[in-house]
Amino acid sequence: MRYAKICVLLLFLVASARIASADYLNILRTVGCGPPSPCDSQIYINGPGSPAAGYAMFPVITTIGSRWSFTFQTPDPYEWGFNQFGYYAYFGNGGTFQMTGPGDLTLLGEMRGGFLFNSNGEAYVLDLNFDGQWSNSLNASGQLYLHVGDFREAHLDVATVTATGVPEPTGFALLGSAVAGLCGARGRLRT
């Protein structure tokens, strides 16, 4: 009976290890831009109606000594124009997103929509969504926000999805099957 409890505990630990392992890849942080946290954006690269681009570096040092940072370039806007406040643009899927996180892991991804608008004729606001995959094969999605102008601010919200990592679920399933098999074999030998 005690052996059966140990087998169940081992299976639970194997199943939960994958879920708990990606917490260090989640961040929700807002910082003012300026030393030591530079950020900037280009509201259009080749004139109105072209992609926007930008970057930010966060002063947050992780437990393993890395900084969070990102760069992006949107696709061409599907709608853009000028209103009483200035330039605005709406973006769909496409473009690129790259982020560095703890342990120099990198996330390569794609923009999933968002908008840019002129605020009070002096500042620009970008609010963009992205998704991608970390260099350790975990998937992530999130939102970035940049306010550049009269005051500068960067906001990053990243949620790393642990249930879809590749190939680790297969590895954990194989390990779980092996533990279950050993527990079953051990139980048969005792009877």
Buried (B, 14 or more C-beta within 10 A) or exposed (E): EEEEEEBEEBBEEBEEEBEEBBEBBBBEBEBEBEEEBBBEBBBBEEEEEBBBBBBBBBEBEBEEEBBBBBBBBBBBBEEBEEEEEBBBBBBBEBBBBBBBBBBEBBBEBBBBBBBBBBBEEEBBBBBBBBBBBBEBEBBBBBBBBBBBBEEBBBBBBBBBBBEEBEEBBEEBEEBBEEBBEEBEEEEEEEE
